[in-house]
C-alpha cells in the first residue's frame, strides 16, 4: 500500500537576536526544515478567491504537518524558489484528524 508523503520545505522564521543601541529589536531569519509538507497547485477557485480577498495570487496550497510552527506571513523555500505565505492558515483539531496534516496555507511567489 502506498503511503502519502510530502517534501522537505525550508521555513524562514524571524527571531529576535538582541537590541540595537536605540533599544529596537534586531531581527534575523533562521532556517527551519519542515519535513512531510504536501504541496498542491492552487485550484482555480483558490486563485480567484485569493485575488479578490487578499489582492494576491495563490500559486500553491501547502498542507502542514501537525506541530506548532507559525506559518502566518512567512517566507518558505521549495522547488528551488522562495514563496511567501499569506492569509490566516486554516487549522483543524489535531486529535480529530487521522492523517499527519492539520493545517493548510496558500503561498504566492516571493520576489524580494
C-alpha positions, 0 to 999 in steps of 0.5 A, spaced: 500 500 500 502 506 498 503 511 503 502 519 502 508 523 503 510 530 502 517 534 501 522 537 505 520 545 505 525 550 508 521 555 513 524 562 514 522 564 521 524 571 524 527 571 531 529 576 535 537 576 536 538 582 541 537 590 541 540 595 537 543 601 541 536 605 540 533 599 544 529 596 537 529 589 536 534 586 531 531 581 527 534 575 523 531 569 519 533 562 521 532 556 517 527 551 519 526 544 515 519 542 515 519 535 513 512 531 510 509 538 507 504 536 501 504 541 496 498 542 491 497 547 485 492 552 487 485 550 484 482 555 480 477 557 485 483 558 490 486 563 485 480 567 484 478 567 491 485 569 493 485 575 488 479 578 490 480 577 498 487 578 499 489 582 492 494 576 491 495 570 487 495 563 490 500 559 486 500 553 491 496 550 497 501 547 502 498 542 507 502 542 514 504 537 518 501 537 525 506 541 530 506 548 532 510 552 527 507 559 525 506 559 518 502 566 518 506 571 513 512 567 512 517 566 507 518 558 505 523 555 500 521 549 495 522 547 488 528 551 488 524 558 489 522 562 495 514 563 496 511 567 501 505 565 505 499 569 506 492 569 509 490 566 516 492 558 515 486 554 516 487 549 522 483 543 524 483 539 531 489 535 531 486 529 535 480 529 530 484 528 524 487 521 522 492 523 517 499 527 519 496 534 516 492 539 520 493 545 517 493 548 510 496 555 507 496 558 500 503 561 498 504 566 492 511 567 489 516 571 493 520 576 489 524 580 494 
